Amino acid sequence: MWLPKTENPYCDISTYTLRELPEEAMSMHDSNGKPVIVVSAFTLVDKPSYGRFLMAHECCHHSLGHVGRFRDGLGQVGPQRFFYIAPALKQMELDADCCAVKMLRSKDETGSIGSAEEAMMRFGSSPTGAYYPTGTERAANIAKCSALD
């Protein structure tokens, strides 16, 4: 299957867009074991500032070893793998958010950080995904990481 590729200025990982994506973005390994990122084409067009945060966030999942952890421990078993790592998933998301904030700050892209905080606030007290932190928790984490020197 062919997917349109997009430039990702935050890491050297092949990044593709997909029009209909159940998540706004995701990180994985392809069938050859190479790291890849897939981002919602709709989000990149409709909310470009937030889309940049998502790309940085997904780069962080790879650089922090989160994606490799799934593959090494469980093999390539698809979306169900999240069930088995649920206890660690919340912290992984918070860590990837903070890493993305640092990455965006280093590139002077504070608007993308603000867009992410706003997007998370829209979730309020609801989880931002299966076994993920709530929107309020993620927004507070983004604000805290943004305030660090």
N, CA, C and O atoms as a MOPAC input file, in Angstrom:
PM7 MOZYME 1SCF
protein

 N      0.84900 1    -1.18200 1     0.00000 1
 C      0.00000 1     0.00000 1     0.00000 1
 C      0.89100 1     1.24000 1     0.00000 1
 O      1.88900 1     1.29800 1     0.71800 1
 N      0.53000 1     2.20700 1    -0.79300 1
 C      1.28400 1     3.44300 1    -0.91900 1
 C      0.59500 1     4.52700 1    -0.10700 1
 O     -0.62200 1     4.69100 1    -0.18400 1
 N      1.38300 1     5.27000 1     0.67900 1
 C      0.86800 1     6.40500 1     1.43800 1
 C      1.65900 1     7.64500 1     1.05300 1
 O      2.86500 1     7.56300 1     0.81600 1
 N      0.98800 1     8.80100 1     0.98700 1
 C      1.72500 1    10.03500 1     0.69500 1
 C      2.67700 1    10.38300 1     1.83900 1
 O      2.31300 1    10.32100 1     3.01300 1
 N      3.88000 1    10.74300 1     1.47300 1
 C      4.90400 1    11.09700 1     2.44800 1
 C      4.86200 1    12.60300 1     2.70200 1
 O      4.52200 1    13.37800 1     1.80800 1
 N      5.20500 1    13.01100 1     3.91300 1
 C      5.27900 1    14.42500 1     4.23600 1
 C      6.60200 1    14.70400 1     4.93700 1
 O      7.19200 1    13.80800 1     5.54000 1
 N      7.05800 1    15.92600 1     4.85800 1
 C      8.30300 1    16.30500 1     5.52700 1
 C      8.05500 1    16.41800 1     7.02600 1
 O      7.07200 1    17.01600 1     7.46400 1
 N      8.94900 1    15.84300 1     7.79200 1
 C      8.88700 1    15.94800 1     9.24100 1
 C     10.18700 1    16.61000 1     9.70100 1
 O     11.24000 1    15.97300 1     9.69600 1
 N     10.12000 1    17.88200 1    10.09600 1
 C     11.34200 1    18.60800 1    10.46800 1
 C     11.90600 1    18.24200 1    11.84200 1
 O     12.92000 1    18.80100 1    12.26200 1
 N     11.26100 1    17.30800 1    12.54500 1
 C     11.65900 1    17.01200 1    13.91800 1
 C     12.48200 1    15.73800 1    14.07200 1
 O     13.13400 1    15.53700 1    15.09700 1
 N     12.45300 1    14.88500 1    13.06500 1
 C     13.26600 1    13.66700 1    13.11700 1
 C     13.39200 1    13.09100 1    11.71900 1
 O     12.64800 1    13.45000 1    10.80700 1
 N     14.32700 1    12.21400 1    11.57700 1
 C     14.60800 1    11.60100 1    10.28300 1
 C     13.88700 1    10.25800 1    10.16300 1
 O     14.48300 1     9.25700 1     9.76700 1
 N     12.61300 1    10.24900 1    10.50400 1
 C     11.79300 1     9.04300 1    10.42100 1
 C     10.75400 1     9.28100 1     9.33000 1
 O     10.09200 1    10.31900 1     9.30700 1
 N     10.61800 1     8.32000 1     8.43400 1
 C      9.63900 1     8.45600 1     7.35000 1
 C      8.27100 1     8.74600 1     7.94100 1
 O      7.77300 1     8.01000 1     8.79300 1
 N      7.67300 1     9.83400 1     7.47200 1
 C      6.37800 1    10.28200 1     7.97900 1
 C      5.39500 1    10.34300 1     6.83000 1
 O      5.66500 1    10.94800 1     5.79200 1
 N      4.24600 1     9.70400 1     7.02800 1
 C      3.23200 1     9.59300 1     5.99000 1
 C      1.93900 1    10.22800 1     6.47400 1
 O      1.72000 1    10.39100 1     7.67500 1
 N      1.09000 1    10.58100 1     5.52200 1
 C     -0.22300 1    11.12100 1     5.86300 1
 C     -1.28900 1    10.14700 1     5.38600 1
 O     -1.10600 1     9.40800 1     4.41800 1
 N     -2.38000 1    10.17100 1     6.08500 1
 C     -3.52200 1     9.33100 1     5.74800 1
 C     -4.76600 1    10.16200 1     5.99100 1
 O     -4.90300 1    10.80500 1     7.03200 1
 N     -5.67400 1    10.14500 1     5.02000 1
 C     -6.88800 1    10.96300 1     5.14800 1
 C     -7.77400 1    10.48700 1     6.28500 1
 O     -8.24800 1    11.29300 1     7.08600 1
 N     -7.99700 1     9.20100 1     6.35700 1
 C     -8.86600 1     8.66200 1     7.40600 1
 C     -8.00800 1     7.84700 1     8.36300 1
 O     -7.58600 1     6.73100 1     8.05800 1
 N     -7.76600 1     8.42600 1     9.51000 1
 C     -6.91800 1     7.80700 1    10.51300 1
 C     -7.66900 1     7.82800 1    11.84000 1
 O     -8.09100 1     8.89700 1    12.28100 1
 N     -7.84900 1     6.67100 1    12.49200 1
 C     -8.61300 1     6.66300 1    13.74700 1
 C     -7.97900 1     7.52400 1    14.83500 1
 O     -8.68500 1     8.10500 1    15.65800 1
 N     -6.66800 1     7.60800 1    14.84100 1
 C     -5.93400 1     8.46800 1    15.76100 1
 C     -5.43900 1     9.66600 1    14.94700 1
 O     -5.36700 1     9.59000 1    13.72100 1
 N     -5.10000 1    10.76100 1    15.61100 1
 C     -4.56400 1    11.90400 1    14.87300 1
 C     -3.15300 1    11.62800 1    14.36900 1
 O     -2.72300 1    12.19400 1    13.36400 1
 N     -2.43800 1    10.75900 1    15.07000 1
 C     -1.08100 1    10.39600 1    14.66100 1
 C     -0.69900 1     9.11200 1    15.37800 1
 O     -1.23600 1     8.79600 1    16.44000 1
 N      0.23500 1     8.37500 1    14.78700 1
 C      0.72400 1     7.16100 1    15.44100 1
 C      2.12200 1     6.81800 1    14.96700 1
 O      2.53800 1     7.18500 1    13.86800 1
 N      2.82900 1     6.11000 1    15.81600 1
 C      4.18000 1     5.64800 1    15.53200 1
 C      4.17200 1     4.13300 1    15.52000 1
 O      3.45000 1     3.49300 1    16.28500 1
 N      4.98600 1     3.57000 1    14.63800 1
 C      5.05500 1     2.11700 1    14.53600 1
 C      6.29700 1     1.72500 1    13.75600 1
 O      7.09500 1     2.58100 1    13.37300 1
 N      6.45700 1     0.44300 1    13.52600 1
 C      7.47300 1    -0.07700 1    12.62000 1
 C      6.74800 1    -0.64100 1    11.40800 1
 O      5.67600 1    -1.23300 1    11.54000 1
 N      7.33500 1    -0.45800 1    10.22100 1
 C      6.71600 1    -1.03600 1     9.03600 1
 C      7.03000 1    -2.53400 1     8.97000 1
 O      7.66700 1    -3.07900 1     9.87100 1
 N      6.58700 1    -3.18000 1     7.92100 1
 C      6.76800 1    -4.62700 1     7.80800 1
 C      8.23500 1    -5.03300 1     7.71100 1
 O      8.57000 1    -6.19900 1     7.92100 1
 N      9.10800 1    -4.08400 1     7.39500 1
 C     10.54200 1    -4.35500 1     7.34200 1
 C     11.25700 1    -3.98100 1     8.63900 1
 O     12.48100 1    -4.08200 1     8.72600 1
 N     10.50800 1    -3.55700 1     9.63100 1
 C     11.09900 1    -3.20000 1    10.91700 1
 C     11.61400 1    -1.77100 1    10.99600 1
 O     12.24700 1    -1.40200 1    11.98500 1
 N     11.35700 1    -0.95900 1     9.97600 1
 C     11.80800 1     0.43300 1     9.98400 1
 C     10.78400 1     1.29900 1    10.71500 1
 O      9.57800 1     1.09500 1    10.57700 1
 N     11.27300 1     2.27100 1    11.49700 1
 C     10.33000 1     3.16300 1    12.18700 1
 C      9.59600 1     4.05900 1    11.20200 1
 O     10.18500 1     4.56800 1    10.24800 1
 N      8.30900 1     4.24500 1    11.44100 1
 C      7.48900 1     5.14500 1    10.62900 1
 C      6.51800 1     5.89500 1    11.52900 1
 O      6.19600 1     5.46900 1    12.63800 1
 N      6.06600 1     7.02800 1    11.00400 1
 C      5.05000 1     7.84700 1    11.66700 1
 C      3.93900 1     8.07200 1    10.64800 1
 O      4.21100 1     8.30300 1     9.47000 1
 N      2.69700 1     8.00400 1    11.09700 1
 C      1.55100 1     8.31000 1    10.24900 1
 C      0.75900 1     9.40600 1    10.94900 1
 O      0.44400 1     9.30600 1    12.13500 1
 N      0.44200 1    10.46000 1    10.18900 1
 C     -0.27400 1    11.61000 1    10.74300 1
 C     -1.52200 1    11.84800 1     9.90500 1
 O     -1.51700 1    11.64200 1     8.69100 1
 N     -2.57700 1    12.27900 1    10.55700 1
 C     -3.81900 1    12.61200 1     9.86800 1
 C     -3.59300 1    13.77700 1     8.90800 1
 O     -3.18100 1    14.86100 1     9.32000 1
 N     -3.86200 1    13.54800 1     7.64200 1
 C     -3.74300 1    14.61500 1     6.64400 1
 C     -4.69900 1    15.75200 1     6.98100 1
 O     -4.36500 1    16.92200 1     6.79400 1
 N     -5.86900 1    15.41900 1     7.47000 1
 C     -6.85200 1    16.42600 1     7.84700 1
 C     -6.29700 1    17.35400 1     8.93000 1
 O     -6.44400 1    18.57200 1     8.83700 1
 N     -5.66200 1    16.78400 1     9.95300 1
 C     -5.11300 1    17.59200 1    11.04000 1
 C     -4.00800 1    18.50700 1    10.53000 1
 O     -3.94400 1    19.67400 1    10.91600 1
 N     -3.14000 1    17.99000 1     9.66800 1
 C     -2.04200 1    18.81200 1     9.14300 1
 C     -2.55200 1    20.00300 1     8.33800 1
 O     -1.94400 1    21.07400 1     8.35300 1
 N     -3.66600 1    19.81500 1     7.63700 1
 C     -4.22500 1    20.90800 1     6.83000 1
 C     -5.08800 1    21.83100 1     7.68000 1
 O     -4.96900 1    23.05300 1     7.59500 1
 N     -5.96100 1    21.24000 1     8.50400 1
 C     -6.92900 1    22.01600 1     9.27100 1
 C     -6.31600 1    22.70300 1    10.49600 1
 O     -6.73000 1    23.80200 1    10.86600 1
 N     -5.32900 1    22.05200 1    11.12200 1
 C     -4.70300 1    22.57700 1    12.34000 1
 C     -3.18900 1    22.41900 1    12.22600 1
 O     -2.60700 1    21.62700 1    12.96800 1
 N     -2.53600 1    23.14400 1    11.32500 1
 C     -1.10800 1    22.92200 1    11.06200 1
 C     -0.20500 1    23.09200 1    12.28800 1
 O      0.77400 1    22.36100 1    12.43500 1
 N     -0.51700 1    24.02700 1    13.15000 1
 C      0.30900 1    24.23900 1    14.33600 1
 C      0.23800 1    23.02100 1    15.26400 1
 O      1.26200 1    22.56300 1    15.77200 1
 N     -0.95600 1    22.50700 1    15.47900 1
 C     -1.13400 1    21.30400 1    16.29100 1
 C     -0.53400 1    20.08800 1    15.57900 1
 O      0.02200 1    19.19900 1    16.22400 1
 N     -0.64700 1    20.05400 1    14.27000 1
 C     -0.05000 1    18.96800 1    13.49100 1
 C      1.45200 1    18.89100 1    13.68500 1
 O      2.01600 1    17.79700 1    13.72500 1
 N      2.10800 1    20.03800 1    13.80500 1
 C      3.55500 1    20.04400 1    14.06000 1
 C      3.86700 1    19.46200 1    15.43800 1
 O      4.84200 1    18.72900 1    15.60100 1
 N      3.03300 1    19.79200 1    16.42900 1
 C      3.21900 1    19.18800 1    17.74600 1
 C      3.08700 1    17.67200 1    17.65000 1
 O      3.88700 1    16.94100 1    18.23500 1
 N      2.08300 1    17.19400 1    16.91400 1
 C      1.87900 1    15.75300 1    16.78000 1
 C      3.08900 1    15.07100 1    16.14200 1
 O      3.50300 1    13.99800 1    16.58100 1
 N      3.64800 1    15.68900 1    15.11400 1
 C      4.82500 1    15.08900 1    14.47500 1
 C      5.99100 1    15.02100 1    15.45700 1
 O      6.68100 1    14.00400 1    15.52900 1
 N      6.21500 1    16.09600 1    16.21500 1
 C      7.29100 1    16.09900 1    17.21200 1
 C      7.01700 1    15.04600 1    18.28400 1
 O      7.92800 1    14.32400 1    18.68900 1
 N      5.78200 1    14.95500 1    18.74100 1
 C      5.37600 1    13.98600 1    19.75900 1
 C      5.65600 1    12.56000 1    19.28200 1
 O      6.19000 1    11.74600 1    20.03600 1
 N      5.30100 1    12.26200 1    18.04700 1
 C      5.53200 1    10.91300 1    17.51500 1
 C      7.02100 1    10.63800 1    17.33300 1
 O      7.46900 1     9.51300 1    17.55800 1
 N      7.78900 1    11.63800 1    16.93300 1
 C      9.25400 1    11.47000 1    16.87200 1
 C      9.78200 1    11.08300 1    18.24600 1
 O     10.66500 1    10.23400 1    18.36500 1
 N      9.23500 1    11.71000 1    19.27900 1
 C      9.67500 1    11.43300 1    20.64300 1
 C      9.34500 1    10.00600 1    21.06100 1
 O     10.13100 1     9.37900 1    21.77300 1
 N      8.20700 1     9.48200 1    20.63700 1
 C      7.90300 1     8.08300 1    20.95100 1
 C      9.00900 1     7.17300 1    20.42700 1
 O      9.39500 1     6.21200 1    21.09100 1
 N      9.51700 1     7.47800 1    19.23700 1
 C     10.60800 1     6.67600 1    18.68300 1
 C     11.91100 1     6.92800 1    19.43700 1
 O     12.58400 1     5.97900 1    19.84000 1
 N     12.27500 1     8.20300 1    19.63300 1
 C     13.57000 1     8.51000 1    20.25500 1
 C     13.63700 1     8.08800 1    21.72000 1
 O     14.71900 1     7.80400 1    22.23200 1
 N     12.50100 1     8.04500 1    22.38900 1
 C     12.46800 1     7.61900 1    23.78800 1
 C     12.37700 1     6.09400 1    23.93500 1
 O     12.39700 1     5.56500 1    25.04700 1
 N     12.27800 1     5.41100 1    22.81600 1
 C     12.24800 1     3.95200 1    22.84700 1
 C     10.89400 1     3.33300 1    23.09700 1
 O     10.80300 1     2.12400 1    23.30700 1
 N      9.83500 1     4.12800 1    23.08100 1
 C      8.50200 1     3.59700 1    23.35300 1
 C      8.06600 1     2.58800 1    22.29600 1
 O      7.54400 1     1.52300 1    22.62700 1
 N      8.27900 1     2.92200 1    21.03200 1
 C      7.82000 1     2.05300 1    19.94700 1
 C      8.63300 1     0.76400 1    19.93300 1
 O      8.08100 1    -0.31700 1    19.72600 1
 N      9.92600 1     0.87100 1    20.14800 1
 C     10.76700 1    -0.31600 1    20.20900 1
 C     10.37800 1    -1.22500 1    21.36000 1
 O     10.51300 1    -2.44600 1    21.27300 1
 N      9.89900 1    -0.62800 1    22.42800 1
 C      9.47400 1    -1.40500 1    23.60100 1
 C      8.29500 1    -2.30400 1    23.25400 1
 O      8.22500 1    -3.45100 1    23.69700 1
 N      7.36100 1    -1.76900 1    22.45200 1
 C      6.22200 1    -2.58100 1    22.02000 1
 C      6.70900 1    -3.76200 1    21.19700 1
 O      6.32300 1    -4.90800 1    21.42500 1
 N      7.56600 1    -3.45100 1    20.23600 1
 C      8.03500 1    -4.46300 1    19.28500 1
 C      8.89000 1    -5.52200 1    19.98000 1
 O      8.70200 1    -6.71600 1    19.74700 1
 N      9.81800 1    -5.10000 1    20.82200 1
 C     10.71400 1    -6.04600 1    21.48800 1
 C      9.96600 1    -6.95200 1    22.46000 1
 O     10.23300 1    -8.15100 1    22.54100 1
 N      9.05000 1    -6.37800 1    23.17600 1
 C      8.35800 1    -7.16000 1    24.19700 1
 C      7.19800 1    -7.97800 1    23.69400 1
 O      6.88000 1    -9.02000 1    24.26800 1
 N      6.55600 1    -7.52900 1    22.63200 1
 C      5.31400 1    -8.17300 1    22.23600 1
 C      5.26400 1    -8.58100 1    20.77100 1
 O      4.31600 1    -9.24800 1    20.35800 1
 N      6.24100 1    -8.20600 1    19.98900 1
 C      6.15000 1    -8.47100 1    18.56200 1
 C      5.18900 1    -7.50100 1    17.91800 1
 O      4.66600 1    -6.61300 1    18.59100 1
 N      4.95200 1    -7.64400 1    16.66600 1
 C      4.05700 1    -6.74000 1    15.94500 1
 C      2.65200 1    -7.31500 1    15.99000 1
 O      2.25300 1    -8.05200 1    15.08800 1
 N      1.90900 1    -6.98900 1    17.01800 1
 C      0.58900 1    -7.56600 1    17.20400 1
 C     -0.54300 1    -6.57000 1    16.95500 1
 O     -1.69500 1    -6.86200 1    17.27700 1
 N     -0.24500 1    -5.42800 1    16.40200 1
 C     -1.27900 1    -4.45400 1    16.08100 1
 C     -1.72000 1    -3.64700 1    17.28200 1
 O     -1.04100 1    -3.62500 1    18.30800 1
 N     -2.87100 1    -2.97500 1    17.15400 1
 C     -3.34000 1    -2.05500 1    18.20500 1
 C     -3.55800 1    -2.72300 1    19.56500 1
 O     -3.50800 1    -2.04700 1    20.59300 1
 N     -3.79800 1    -4.02900 1    19.58900 1
 C     -4.04800 1    -4.70500 1    20.85800 1
 C     -2.84400 1    -4.62500 1    21.79000 1
 O     -2.98900 1    -4.80100 1    23.00000 1
 N     -1.66900 1    -4.36600 1    21.25000 1
 C     -0.47100 1    -4.32400 1    22.09400 1
 C     -0.59600 1    -3.29400 1    23.20900 1
 O      0.02600 1    -3.44400 1    24.26100 1
 N     -1.39500 1    -2.24500 1    22.99100 1
 C     -1.53500 1    -1.21600 1    24.00600 1
 C     -2.17700 1    -1.76200 1    25.27900 1
 O     -1.87800 1    -1.28800 1    26.37600 1
 N     -3.04000 1    -2.73700 1    25.14500 1
 C     -3.69100 1    -3.32700 1    26.31200 1
 C     -2.66200 1    -3.88000 1    27.28200 1
 O     -2.81000 1    -3.74200 1    28.49700 1
 N     -1.61300 1    -4.51000 1    26.74800 1
 C     -0.62000 1    -5.16500 1    27.58300 1
 C      0.34700 1    -4.19200 1    28.25300 1
 O      0.99000 1    -4.54000 1    29.24400 1
 N      0.45300 1    -2.99600 1    27.72800 1
 C      1.35700 1    -2.02400 1    28.33200 1
 C      0.59900 1    -0.86600 1    28.97000 1
 O      1.17800 1     0.17800 1    29.26800 1
 N     -0.70000 1    -1.06100 1    29.17500 1
 C     -1.54700 1    -0.00100 1    29.71900 1
 C     -0.96600 1     0.67600 1    30.95900 1
 O     -1.03900 1     1.90200 1    31.05300 1
 N     -0.39800 1    -0.05400 1    31.90900 1
 C      0.12900 1     0.62600 1    33.09300 1
 C      1.21500 1     1.65400 1    32.76100 1
 O      1.32900 1     2.66600 1    33.45200 1
 N      2.01100 1     1.41600 1    31.72100 1
 C      3.10200 1     2.32400 1    31.36800 1
 C      2.68800 1     3.36400 1    30.33400 1
 O      3.37900 1     4.36700 1    30.15500 1
 N      1.57700 1     3.13600 1    29.65900 1
 C      1.19400 1     3.99000 1    28.54000 1
 C      0.94900 1     5.43800 1    28.95100 1
 O      1.33800 1     6.35500 1    28.22700 1
 N      0.32400 1     5.65400 1    30.07700 1
 C      0.04200 1     7.01800 1    30.53900 1
 C      1.33200 1     7.81700 1    30.67200 1
 O      1.41900 1     8.94600 1    30.18900 1
 N      2.33900 1     7.23300 1    31.33000 1
 C      3.60600 1     7.95100 1    31.50500 1
 C      4.32500 1     8.14900 1    30.17800 1
 O      4.97100 1     9.17600 1    29.97400 1
 N      4.22000 1     7.17800 1    29.27100 1
 C      4.83900 1     7.32500 1    27.94900 1
 C      4.27000 1     8.53800 1    27.21800 1
 O      5.01400 1     9.29700 1    26.59700 1
 N      2.96700 1     8.71800 1    27.28900 1
 C      2.34000 1     9.86500 1    26.62200 1
 C      2.80900 1    11.17800 1    27.23300 1
 O      3.11600 1    12.12700 1    26.51200 1
 N      2.86600 1    11.23200 1    28.54800 1
 C      3.32800 1    12.45400 1    29.21200 1
 C      4.78600 1    12.74000 1    28.87100 1
 O      5.15800 1    13.89100 1    28.64400 1
 N      5.61000 1    11.69600 1    28.83300 1
 C      7.02100 1    11.86800 1    28.47800 1
 C      7.17600 1    12.33400 1    27.03100 1
 O      8.01000 1    13.19500 1    26.74800 1
 N      6.38800 1    11.77800 1    26.11600 1
 C      6.46600 1    12.18600 1    24.71000 1
 C      5.97600 1    13.62500 1    24.54500 1
 O      6.51700 1    14.37100 1    23.72900 1
 N      4.96200 1    14.01800 1    25.30800 1
 C      4.50300 1    15.41100 1    25.26900 1
 C      5.61900 1    16.35300 1    25.69700 1
 O      5.87900 1    17.35900 1    25.03600 1
 N      6.27800 1    16.02500 1    26.80400 1
 C      7.33500 1    16.89000 1    27.33500 1
 C      8.52000 1    16.94600 1    26.36400 1
 O      9.09100 1    18.01300 1    26.13800 1
 N      8.87600 1    15.82400 1    25.80600 1
 C      9.94800 1    15.77200 1    24.81200 1
 C      9.60500 1    16.64900 1    23.60900 1
 O     10.46000 1    17.37500 1    23.10200 1
 N      8.35400 1    16.58000 1    23.15600 1
 C      7.90900 1    17.39500 1    22.01500 1
 C      7.99400 1    18.88000 1    22.34900 1
 O      8.39400 1    19.68700 1    21.51000 1
 N      7.62000 1    19.23700 1    23.56600 1
 C      7.71200 1    20.63700 1    23.99800 1
 C      9.15800 1    21.11700 1    23.89800 1
 O      9.42400 1    22.19200 1    23.36100 1
 N     10.08600 1    20.32000 1    24.41400 1
 C     11.50600 1    20.69300 1    24.35400 1
 C     11.97900 1    20.82800 1    22.91100 1
 O     12.71400 1    21.75800 1    22.57800 1
 N     11.56100 1    19.91000 1    22.06800 1
 C     11.94200 1    19.93000 1    20.65500 1
 C     11.41100 1    21.19200 1    19.97200 1
 O     12.13300 1    21.85400 1    19.22700 1
 N     10.16000 1    21.51400 1    20.23000 1
 C      9.54100 1    22.69400 1    19.60700 1
 C     10.13800 1    23.98600 1    20.15900 1
 O     10.32200 1    24.95100 1    19.41600 1
 N     10.44000 1    24.01000 1    21.44800 1
 C     11.08400 1    25.20000 1    22.02600 1
 C     12.44700 1    25.43400 1    21.38800 1
 O     12.82600 1    26.57700 1    21.13400 1
 N     13.18300 1    24.36100 1    21.12900 1
 C     14.51100 1    24.50700 1    20.53300 1
 C     14.43100 1    25.06500 1    19.11700 1
 O     15.40600 1    25.61700 1    18.60700 1
 N     13.27500 1    24.92200 1    18.48800 1
 C     13.07100 1    25.44700 1    17.13500 1
 C     12.24800 1    26.74000 1    17.15900 1
 O     11.83600 1    27.24000 1    16.11300 1
 N     12.01500 1    27.26800 1    18.34900 1
 C     11.25800 1    28.51700 1    18.52900 1
 C      9.83200 1    28.41900 1    17.98300 1
 O      9.32100 1    29.37400 1    17.39700 1
 N      9.20300 1    27.27700 1    18.17400 1
 C      7.84400 1    27.04700 1    17.68300 1
 C      6.86500 1    26.97500 1    18.85500 1
 O      6.17900 1    25.97300 1    19.05900 1
 N      6.82100 1    28.05400 1    19.60800 1
 C      5.96100 1    28.08200 1    20.78700 1
 C      4.47300 1    28.03800 1    20.43200 1
 O      3.65900 1    27.60300 1    21.24700 1
 N      4.11300 1    28.47800 1    19.23800 1
 C      2.71200 1    28.41900 1    18.81900 1
 C      2.19600 1    26.99200 1    18.76700 1
 O      1.03400 1    26.73500 1    19.08500 1
 N      3.05300 1    26.06400 1    18.36800 1
 C      2.64900 1    24.65700 1    18.31700 1
 C      2.44400 1    24.09700 1    19.72000 1
 O      1.58600 1    23.24100 1    19.93600 1
 N      3.23200 1    24.58100 1    20.66500 1
 C      3.07500 1    24.15000 1    22.05400 1
 C      1.72600 1    24.64300 1    22.58400 1
 O      0.98800 1    23.89000 1    23.21800 1
 N      1.41800 1    25.89400 1    22.32300 1
 C      0.13300 1    26.45200 1    22.74500 1
 C     -1.04000 1    25.73800 1    22.09700 1
 O     -2.06100 1    25.50200 1    22.74300 1
 N     -0.90000 1    25.39200 1    20.82200 1
 C     -1.96800 1    24.65800 1    20.12600 1
 C     -2.20700 1    23.30300 1    20.76200 1
 O     -3.35100 1    22.86700 1    20.89200 1
 N     -1.13000 1    22.63200 1    21.16100 1
 C     -1.27000 1    21.32200 1    21.80200 1
 C     -1.96000 1    21.45000 1    23.15500 1
 O     -2.82700 1    20.64500 1    23.49600 1
 N     -1.57300 1    22.45700 1    23.91700 1
 C     -2.19400 1    22.65500 1    25.22400 1
 C     -3.69900 1    22.92100 1    25.05900 1
 O     -4.51400 1    22.38000 1    25.80500 1
 N     -4.05200 1    23.74800 1    24.08900 1
 C     -5.47300 1    24.02600 1    23.81600 1
 C     -6.21000 1    22.77400 1    23.37900 1
 O     -7.32900 1    22.52400 1    23.82800 1
 N     -5.59400 1    21.98100 1    22.50500 1
 C     -6.22400 1    20.74600 1    22.02500 1
 C     -6.48700 1    19.79300 1    23.18300 1
 O     -7.53900 1    19.15700 1    23.24400 1
 N     -5.53300 1    19.69500 1    24.09800 1
 C     -5.70200 1    18.79400 1    25.23800 1
 C     -6.79000 1    19.30000 1    26.18300 1
 O     -7.54500 1    18.50800 1    26.74500 1
 N     -6.86800 1    20.61200 1    26.35600 1
 C     -7.89800 1    21.18100 1    27.23600 1
 C     -9.30500 1    20.86200 1    26.72200 1
 O    -10.24000 1    20.74000 1    27.51400 1
 N     -9.45700 1    20.72800 1    25.41900 1
 C    -10.77900 1    20.38800 1    24.86600 1
 C    -11.25500 1    19.01100 1    25.33500 1
 O    -12.45900 1    18.75900 1    25.38700 1
 N    -10.32700 1    18.12700 1    25.67400 1
 C    -10.70800 1    16.81000 1    26.19800 1
 C    -11.18800 1    16.90500 1    27.64400 1
 O    -11.94600 1    16.05500 1    28.11100 1
 N    -10.74200 1    17.94100 1    28.34600 1
 C    -11.12900 1    18.12200 1    29.74600 1
 C    -10.73600 1    16.92500 1    30.59200 1
 O     -9.59300 1    16.47000 1    30.54500 1
 N    -11.68600 1    16.41500 1    31.36700 1
 C    -11.39600 1    15.29900 1    32.27300 1
 C    -11.51700 1    13.93500 1    31.59100 1
 O    -11.41100 1    12.90100 1    32.25000 1
 N    -11.73800 1    13.92800 1    30.28300 1
 C    -11.81400 1    12.66600 1    29.53900 1
 C    -10.42300 1    12.23100 1    29.09600 1
 O     -9.57600 1    13.07600 1    28.80500 1
 N    -10.17600 1    10.92100 1    29.04000 1
 C     -8.88900 1    10.44000 1    28.53400 1
 C     -8.71800 1    10.85200 1    27.07100 1
 O     -9.69700 1    10.94900 1    26.33100 1
 N     -7.49300 1    11.09000 1    26.66600 1
 C     -7.20200 1    11.50100 1    25.28300 1
 C     -7.01400 1    10.30100 1    24.36600 1
 O     -6.71200 1    10.46700 1    23.18400 1
 N     -7.18600 1     9.12500 1    24.88300 1
 C     -7.09300 1     7.87300 1    24.13600 1
 C     -7.18500 1     6.72400 1    25.12600 1
 O     -7.23500 1     6.93700 1    26.33700 1
 N     -7.20700 1     5.52200 1    24.61100 1
 C     -7.29500 1     4.34800 1    25.47600 1
 C     -6.08100 1     4.29300 1    26.40000 1
 O     -4.94000 1     4.25900 1    25.94000 1
 N     -6.33500 1     4.28500 1    27.69100 1
 C     -5.29600 1     4.20400 1    28.72000 1
 C     -4.38100 1     5.42900 1    28.74700 1
 O     -3.31800 1     5.39100 1    29.36600 1
 N     -4.78200 1     6.50900 1    28.08500 1
 C     -3.97800 1     7.73400 1    28.06400 1
 C     -4.38900 1     8.63000 1    29.22100 1
 O     -5.43400 1     8.42600 1    29.84000 1
 N     -3.54800 1     9.63400 1    29.50800 1
 C     -3.94200 1    10.61900 1    30.52300 1
 C     -5.14900 1    11.43200 1    30.03700 1
 O     -5.48500 1    11.42700 1    28.85300 1
 N     -5.78000 1    12.11800 1    30.96900 1
 C     -6.89200 1    12.99400 1    30.59000 1
 C     -6.33300 1    14.22600 1    29.87100 1
 O     -5.13800 1    14.51200 1    29.93600 1
 N     -7.20800 1    14.93300 1    29.19900 1
 C     -6.80200 1    16.17000 1    28.54900 1
 C     -6.25000 1    17.17200 1    29.54500 1
 O     -5.26000 1    17.84900 1    29.27000 1
 N     -6.88900 1    17.26700 1    30.70200 1
 C     -6.43600 1    18.19500 1    31.73900 1
 C     -5.02700 1    17.83100 1    32.22100 1
 O     -4.18800 1    18.71200 1    32.41200 1
 N     -4.77200 1    16.53900 1    32.41500 1
 C     -3.43600 1    16.09800 1    32.84400 1
 C     -2.38000 1    16.42500 1    31.78700 1
 O     -1.28500 1    16.88700 1    32.10700 1
 N     -2.72400 1    16.18200 1    30.54200 1
 C     -1.75100 1    16.44200 1    29.47500 1
 C     -1.51300 1    17.93400 1    29.29100 1
 O     -0.37700 1    18.35500 1    29.07000 1
 N     -2.56700 1    18.73800 1    29.37800 1
 C     -2.40000 1    20.19000 1    29.24700 1
 C     -1.52200 1    20.72600 1    30.36700 1
 O     -0.65300 1    21.56400 1    30.12900 1
 N     -1.74500 1    20.24400 1    31.59400 1
 C     -0.91800 1    20.68400 1    32.72400 1
 C      0.53100 1    20.24800 1    32.53800 1
 O      1.45300 1    20.99900 1    32.85800 1
 N      0.73300 1    19.05100 1    32.02900 1
 C      2.08300 1    18.55100 1    31.77400 1
 C      2.78500 1    19.38600 1    30.70300 1
 O      3.96200 1    19.71800 1    30.84300 1
 N      2.06800 1    19.72100 1    29.64800 1
 C      2.64000 1    20.54500 1    28.57100 1
 C      3.02800 1    21.91300 1    29.12800 1
 O      4.11000 1    22.42000 1    28.83200 1
 N      2.14800 1    22.51200 1    29.93400 1
 C      2.44200 1    23.82100 1    30.53800 1
 C      3.66100 1    23.73500 1    31.44800 1
 O      4.52400 1    24.61200 1    31.41400 1
 N      3.73600 1    22.68100 1    32.26500 1
 C      4.86000 1    22.49200 1    33.17900 1
 C      6.16200 1    22.31800 1    32.39200 1
 O      7.17100 1    22.94000 1    32.72500 1
 N      6.14900 1    21.48900 1    31.36500 1
 C      7.36000 1    21.25600 1    30.56400 1
 C      7.76400 1    22.51700 1    29.81800 1
 O      8.95300 1    22.77400 1    29.62600 1
 N      6.79800 1    23.28900 1    29.40500 1
 C      7.07400 1    24.53000 1    28.67300 1
 C      7.73300 1    25.56600 1    29.58100 1
 O      8.52100 1    26.39300 1    29.12300 1
 N      7.40500 1    25.51400 1    30.86100 1
 C      7.94800 1    26.48100 1    31.80900 1
 C      9.36800 1    26.13700 1    32.25500 1
 O     10.06900 1    26.98900 1    32.80200 1
 N      9.79400 1    24.89400 1    32.02500 1
 C     11.15400 1    24.49500 1    32.41100 1
 C     12.17200 1    25.12900 1    31.50800 1
 O     11.91600 1    25.33700 1    30.32100 1
 N     13.32600 1    25.44000 1    32.05800 1
 C     14.41100 1    26.02700 1    31.24500 1
 C     15.16700 1    24.98600 1    30.53200 1
 O     16.11000 1    25.29700 1    29.80500 1

